Amino acid sequence: MDRAMQYIFWLIALISPIKTVMFTIGFLIMADFITGAYAAIKNKERIQSTRIAHTVSKFFIYNLVILSTFLLEEFIVKEIPFQRVITGFIAITEIKSILENFDKIYGVNPFKALVNFIKKSYLKDAVTALSKKDKKTTSEP
């Protein structure tokens, strides 16, 4: 039992610098699962055990990838921020899935709604002015 405790403490010490990152990805996975289940219930679709198993495997695989990239960055290639880049891609994937579930639940794509809001509001003038200003500065020699 003493040897097992040493391994557990070693694992905790190894994970401690990235525990907040792993917690955040775990939260996004759970949010995706909850919104996906709610969308399935709302659309009268069956909740399948394979989808639940997919969520569980995603949790372990994503966290294993995050830990691997952290170790790669920490002990092998310190110059390239592998962990942040890979974690960013994982987070974007989960947020995209949550937004798709939101669309299935409410029939509104939040990203498209934001773009339409910008196009129809006074922000459109500001975006257009910035765009024109950017074009002028890049075209001048």
C-alpha positions in Angstrom: 0.0 0.0 0.0 2.9 2.3 0.7 4.2 2.0 -2.8 0.8 2.8 -4.3 0.6 6.0 -2.3 4.0 7.0 -3.6 2.7 6.6 -7.2 -0.5 8.5 -6.4 1.5 11.4 -4.9 3.9 11.4 -7.9 0.9 11.6 -10.2 -0.7 14.4 -8.3 2.7 16.3 -8.3 3.0 15.8 -12.1 -0.5 17.0 -12.8 -0.6 20.0 -10.4 0.8 22.6 -12.8 -2.0 21.9 -15.4 -4.9 20.9 -13.1 -6.8 24.1 -14.1 -6.4 23.3 -17.8 -7.6 19.7 -17.3 -10.5 20.9 -15.2 -11.5 23.4 -17.9 -11.4 20.8 -20.6 -13.4 18.4 -18.3 -16.0 21.2 -17.8 -16.3 21.8 -21.5 -16.7 18.0 -22.2 -19.5 17.9 -19.5 -21.2 21.0 -20.9 -21.1 19.4 -24.4 -22.5 16.1 -23.0 -25.3 17.9 -21.1 -26.3 20.1 -24.1 -26.1 17.2 -26.4 -28.3 15.1 -24.2 -30.8 18.0 -23.9 -30.8 18.5 -27.6 -31.5 14.7 -28.1 -34.4 14.8 -25.6 -35.8 17.9 -27.1 -35.7 16.5 -30.6 -37.1 13.2 -29.4 -34.0 11.2 -30.3 -32.7 8.2 -28.5 -29.8 8.7 -26.1 -27.4 6.0 -27.1 -24.8 4.3 -24.9 -22.2 4.6 -27.6 -22.5 8.4 -27.3 -22.0 8.3 -23.6 -19.0 6.0 -24.0 -17.7 8.5 -26.5 -17.9 11.2 -23.9 -16.1 9.1 -21.3 -13.3 8.2 -23.7 -13.0 11.8 -24.8 -12.5 12.9 -21.2 -9.6 10.4 -20.7 -8.0 10.9 -24.2 -8.1 14.7 -24.1 -6.6 14.8 -20.7 -3.9 12.3 -21.7 -3.1 14.4 -24.7 -2.9 17.6 -22.6 -0.6 15.8 -20.1 1.6 14.5 -22.9 1.9 17.9 -24.5 2.7 19.5 -21.2 5.5 16.9 -20.5 6.8 17.4 -24.1 6.9 21.2 -23.6 8.3 21.0 -20.1 11.1 18.4 -20.6 11.9 18.2 -24.3 11.0 21.3 -26.4 10.6 24.3 -24.2 10.5 26.8 -27.0 7.2 25.7 -28.6 4.0 26.1 -26.6 2.6 22.7 -27.6 0.3 22.4 -24.6 -1.4 25.7 -25.1 -1.9 25.2 -28.9 -3.3 21.7 -28.5 -5.5 22.6 -25.6 -6.8 25.6 -27.6 -7.8 23.3 -30.4 -9.5 20.9 -28.0 -11.4 23.8 -26.4 -12.4 25.2 -29.7 -13.7 21.8 -30.8 -15.8 21.4 -27.6 -17.2 25.0 -27.8 -18.1 24.4 -31.5 -20.0 21.3 -30.4 -21.8 23.1 -27.6 -22.8 25.8 -30.1 -24.1 23.2 -32.5 -26.1 21.7 -29.6 -27.5 25.1 -28.8 -28.6 25.4 -32.4 -30.4 22.0 -32.2 -32.1 23.1 -29.0 -33.2 26.6 -29.8 -32.8 26.8 -33.6 -30.4 29.7 -33.3 -26.7 29.5 -34.1 -25.1 32.0 -31.6 -22.1 32.7 -33.8 -24.3 33.5 -36.9 -26.6 35.5 -34.7 -23.6 37.6 -33.4 -22.4 38.2 -37.0 -26.0 39.2 -38.1 -26.2 41.5 -35.0 -23.0 43.2 -36.0 -24.1 43.6 -39.6 -27.4 45.2 -38.6 -26.3 47.4 -35.8 -24.2 50.5 -35.4 -21.2 48.2 -35.0 -21.3 47.6 -38.7 -20.2 51.1 -39.3 -17.3 50.7 -36.9 -16.2 47.4 -38.4 -16.5 48.9 -41.9 -14.4 51.9 -40.9 -11.7 49.8 -39.4 -11.7 47.6 -42.4 -11.3 50.5 -44.8 -8.6 52.0 -42.5 -6.7 48.7 -42.5 -6.9 48.5 -46.3 -5.4 52.0 -46.7 -2.5 51.3 -44.4 -1.6 48.0 -46.1 -1.9 49.5 -49.6 0.3 52.5 -49.0 4.1 52.1 -49.8 
